[in-house]
Amino acid sequence: MSVLAKSPILQRLLRVPPSYVVFTLLLVVLWSARPAMLNANVMGIFVRQVAPLGILVLGQLLVMRVRSIDLSGGGVILLVNYFISSGVFPGASLWFFAALALAIGTLIGLFNGLMVARRRVSAVIVTLAVSIILIGIVQFLAGGSPPGDVPSYFADIYNTRLGPVPSPVLFWFGMTLLMWLFLSRTVFGRFVTAVGENADAAYFSGVPVERTVILSHTIAGLIAGVAALVQTASISVGSVRVGLDLPIVAVAATILGGVVFGRGEGGVWGPTFGVLSFALLFVVMTVFGLPEPGKQIAQGVIILLAAVLYGVRTARPN
């Protein structure tokens, strides 16, 4: 091992969530190019757009901390969007749709957890398969066409503000605070940390490893149901494509935030800044006039860098 690799300063820097660095750099670029964009109202619009992603990341960081992954969120979002916009439940209230979304997400998360923890199925395979099945169901029911409009009360709630801050952003940060408290102040949070550090050692120490993994996936599914409600409210129409890219971007934002499989060095706020980095990226791309393909390429580059970063952070010295 080189002297540089042994440097405590370098080791300390490697433990800093990269999302903080990316966020700062993008902030500097935006300040230099268009300082007028750093306005609370303008930034609120862009941050509001990534609120569904930010919520989905909360579930992703939870399952990744128990050495798992969840790629089924896109299917959950699509299915919930279909039920809300298709007219299958005419005249249904907001509370009915909220309960339906949470039930769908919870049941799918529970299924994922049972398959991963009890049946020992690969988390990537089972959650991706579940997402594909849900997408297929929606495609079949909708006949390949957008199902319809979302009830107006979704948009009414989504467009409310508390001063300059949009309500979805406040809701997202409120959920982030709850997740931070949940992981840092509860017994379950200690179980999650123990399983992530060493599942075998946790088992022999009396930690209910299987139950912890199942519950983590179940909570992640519940959170995906919440994200589905926010995402549906944000577009206000039915879609056969909505949310399909969010799970992989959620993984990227989580890794960018310092959370890798079994290790939660970025905590909850690192991934949150990972999502905010994506929001700032969209602002910077808009300022420089990049078309949609350019934005997708930039987003893909960040995802690729996040994957490389994961390799660097988890590499073991020889």
C-alpha positions in Angstrom: 0.0 0.0 0.0 1.3 3.4 -0.9 2.1 6.1 1.7 -0.6 8.3 0.1 -3.2 5.5 0.6 -2.2 5.3 4.3 -2.6 9.0 4.8 -5.2 9.7 7.6 -6.2 12.9 5.8 -7.0 11.0 2.6 -8.9 8.4 4.5 -10.9 11.1 6.3 -11.6 12.8 2.9 -12.8 9.5 1.4 -15.3 9.2 4.2 -16.9 12.5 3.4 -20.1 11.9 1.3 -19.2 12.9 -2.3 -22.7 14.5 -2.6 -21.5 17.4 -0.4 -18.6 18.0 -2.8 -20.8 17.7 -5.9 -23.5 19.9 -4.5 -20.9 22.6 -3.6 -19.3 22.5 -7.0 -22.6 22.8 -8.8 -23.6 25.7 -6.5 -20.3 27.5 -7.3 -20.9 27.0 -11.1 -24.5 28.3 -10.8 -23.4 31.2 -8.7 -20.7 32.1 -11.3 -22.9 31.7 -14.3 -26.3 32.9 -13.2 -26.5 34.1 -9.6 -30.1 35.3 -10.1 -31.1 31.7 -10.3 -30.2 31.2 -6.6 -33.5 32.6 -5.6 -35.7 30.8 -3.1 -38.7 30.7 -5.4 -36.7 29.5 -8.4 -34.8 26.9 -6.5 -38.0 25.8 -4.9 -39.4 24.9 -8.3 -36.4 22.7 -9.2 -36.2 21.1 -5.8 -39.9 20.3 -5.8 -39.3 18.3 -9.0 -36.9 15.9 -7.3 -39.1 15.5 -4.1 -40.4 12.1 -5.3 -36.9 10.9 -5.9 -35.8 12.2 -2.5 -38.6 10.3 -0.8 -37.7 7.1 -2.7 -34.1 7.5 -1.7 -35.1 7.1 2.0 -36.2 3.6 1.3 -33.2 2.8 -0.8 -30.7 3.9 1.8 -32.5 1.8 4.4 -32.3 -1.5 2.4 -28.8 -0.8 1.2 -27.7 -0.4 4.8 -28.8 -4.0 5.4 -26.8 -5.2 2.3 -29.8 -5.3 0.0 -31.3 -3.2 -2.8 -34.8 -2.4 -4.1 -35.4 -1.7 -7.8 -39.2 -2.2 -7.6 -40.1 1.4 -6.8 -40.7 2.3 -10.5 -43.3 -0.4 -10.8 -45.0 0.7 -7.6 -45.1 4.3 -8.8 -46.5 3.2 -12.2 -49.2 1.0 -10.7 -50.3 3.6 -8.1 -50.4 6.2 -10.9 -52.7 3.9 -13.0 -55.1 3.3 -10.2 -55.4 7.0 -9.4 -55.8 8.2 -13.1 -57.6 5.4 -14.8 -61.1 5.9 -13.3 -61.2 2.4 -11.8 -62.3 4.0 -8.5 -64.6 6.9 -9.6 -65.2 9.6 -7.0 -62.7 8.1 -4.6 -61.3 10.5 -2.0 -57.7 11.5 -1.4 -57.6 9.3 1.8 -58.7 6.3 -0.2 -56.0 6.7 -2.8 -53.4 7.4 0.0 -54.4 4.2 1.8 -54.4 2.2 -1.5 -50.9 3.5 -2.4 -49.5 2.7 1.1 -51.1 -0.8 1.0 -49.7 -1.6 -2.4 -46.2 -0.4 -1.5 -46.2 -2.2 1.8 -47.3 -5.5 0.4 -44.8 -5.4 -2.4 -42.1 -4.4 0.0 -43.1 -7.3 2.3 -42.9 -9.7 -0.6 -39.5 -8.4 -1.6 -38.3 -8.8 2.0 -39.6 -12.4 2.4 -38.0 -13.4 -0.9 -34.6 -11.8 -0.1 -34.3 -12.7 3.6 -36.2 -16.0 3.9 -35.8 -17.5 0.4 -32.3 -16.1 -0.1 -33.2 -14.8 -3.6 -30.9 -12.1 -5.1 -32.4 -8.7 -4.2 -31.5 -7.3 -7.6 -33.3 -10.2 -9.4 -36.4 -10.3 -7.3 -37.0 -6.6 -7.1 -36.3 -6.0 -10.7 -38.6 -8.9 -11.6 -41.4 -7.5 -9.4 -41.0 -4.1 -11.2 -41.2 -5.7 -14.6 -44.3 -7.6 -13.6 -46.0 -4.4 -12.3 -45.1 -2.5 -15.5 -46.5 -5.4 -17.6 -49.7 -5.3 -15.6 -50.1 -1.6 -16.1 -49.3 -1.9 -19.8 -51.9 -4.6 -20.2 -54.6 -2.8 -18.3 -53.9 0.6 -20.0 -53.5 -1.0 -23.5 -50.3 1.0 -23.9 -52.1 4.4 -23.8 -52.0 6.9 -20.9 -55.0 6.1 -18.7 -56.4 9.6 -17.9 -56.2 12.6 -15.6 -55.5 12.7 -11.9 -58.1 14.1 -9.6 -57.6 17.9 -9.2 -57.1 17.8 -5.5 -53.7 16.2 -6.0 -52.4 19.2 -7.9 -54.1 21.6 -5.5 -52.1 20.1 -2.6 -48.9 19.7 -4.6 -48.9 23.4 -5.6 -49.4 24.7 -2.1 -46.5 26.6 -0.4 -45.4 27.7 3.1 -43.9 31.0 2.2 -41.3 30.4 -0.6 -41.0 26.7 0.2 -43.3 24.2 -1.7 -45.2 21.8 0.4 -43.7 18.7 -1.3 -40.2 19.9 -0.3 -41.3 20.4 3.3 -42.9 16.9 3.3 -39.8 15.3 1.9 -37.5 17.0 4.5 -40.0 16.0 7.2 -39.8 12.4 6.1 -36.0 12.7 6.0 -35.9 13.9 9.6 -38.2 11.1 10.7 -35.9 8.5 9.0 -32.9 10.1 10.7 -34.5 9.8 14.0 -35.7 6.3 13.2 -32.2 5.0 12.4 -30.3 7.0 15.0 -32.6 6.8 18.0 -34.4 3.4 17.9 -33.4 -0.2 18.6 -34.3 -1.1 15.0 -31.8 1.5 13.8 -29.1 -0.3 15.8 -30.2 -3.6 14.3 -29.8 -2.1 10.8 -26.3 -0.9 11.6 -25.3 -4.3 13.1 -26.7 -6.2 10.1 -24.9 -3.9 7.7 -21.5 -4.2 9.5 -21.6 -8.0 9.8 -24.7 -10.1 9.4 -23.2 -13.2 10.9 -21.8 -11.4 13.9 -25.1 -9.7 14.4 -27.0 -13.0 14.3 -24.7 -14.6 16.9 -25.1 -11.4 19.0 -28.9 -12.0 19.1 -29.9 -9.5 16.4 -33.0 -10.7 14.4 -31.2 -10.5 11.1 -34.0 -12.0 8.9 -36.7 -9.9 10.5 -34.6 -6.7 10.2 -34.1 -7.3 6.4 -37.8 -8.1 5.9 -38.9 -5.0 7.8 -36.4 -2.8 6.0 -37.8 -3.9 2.6 -41.4 -3.5 3.9 -40.6 0.1 5.0 -38.9 0.7 1.7 -42.1 -0.4 -0.1 -44.2 1.8 2.1 -42.0 4.7 1.3 -42.3 3.9 -2.4 -46.0 4.1 -2.1 -45.6 7.6 -0.6 -43.3 8.6 -3.5 -45.9 7.3 -5.9 -48.5 9.7 -4.5 -46.1 12.7 -4.7 -45.0 11.7 -8.2 -48.5 11.3 -9.4 -49.5 14.7 -7.9 -46.5 16.3 -9.6 -47.5 15.3 -13.2 -51.3 15.4 -12.6 -51.9 12.9 -15.4 -51.9 9.2 -16.0 -48.8 7.7 -17.6 -47.4 4.4 -18.7 -43.8 5.5 -18.2 -43.8 7.6 -15.0 -41.2 6.8 -12.4 -39.4 4.0 -14.3 -36.0 5.7 -14.1 -36.3 6.7 -10.4 -35.0 3.5 -8.8 -31.6 3.5 -10.5 -31.2 7.2 -10.0 -32.2 6.6 -6.3 -29.3 4.0 -6.1 -26.9 6.5 -7.6 -28.0 9.3 -5.3 -27.7 7.0 -2.3 -24.1 5.9 -3.2 -23.3 9.5 -4.0 -24.4 10.3 -0.5 -21.9 7.9 1.0 -24.1 4.9 1.7 -22.8 1.7 0.1 -24.0 -1.8 0.7 -23.8 -2.6 4.4 -22.2 0.8 5.2 -24.1 3.9 6.0 -21.3 6.4 6.3 -23.4 9.1 4.6 -26.2 8.6 7.1 -29.5 10.1 5.9 -28.4 13.6 4.9 -25.7 12.5 2.5 -28.1 10.8 0.1 -30.4 13.8 0.6 -27.7 16.1 -0.7 -27.2 13.5 -3.5 -30.8 14.2 -4.6 -30.3 18.0 -4.2 -27.2 17.6 -6.5 -29.4 16.2 -9.2 -31.8 19.1 -8.7 -28.9 21.6 -9.1 -27.6 19.7 -12.1 -30.9 20.2 -13.8 -30.7 23.9 -13.0 -27.1 24.2 -14.4 -28.0 22.3 -17.5 -31.0 24.6 -18.1 -28.9 27.7 -17.6 -26.4 26.5 -20.2 -29.2 25.6 -22.6 -28.5 21.9 -22.8 -31.4 19.9 -24.4 -33.1 16.9 -22.8 -30.6 14.4 -24.3 -27.7 16.4 -22.8 -29.4 16.3 -19.4 -29.8 12.5 -19.6 -26.2 12.1 -20.6 -25.1 14.2 -17.7 -27.3 12.3 -15.3 -25.9 9.0 -16.7 -22.3 10.3 -16.2 -23.1 11.0 -12.5 -24.6 7.5 -12.2 -21.5 6.0 -13.7 -19.2 8.0 -11.4 -21.3 6.9 -8.5 -20.8 3.2 -9.5 -17.0 3.9 -9.8 -17.0 5.6 -6.4 -18.8 2.6 -4.9 -15.9 0.5 -6.1 -13.3 2.9 -4.6 -15.0 3.2 -1.3 -15.5 -0.6 -0.8 -12.1 -1.6 -2.1 -10.0 -3.4 0.4 -6.2 -2.8 0.5 -3.9 -5.6 -0.4 
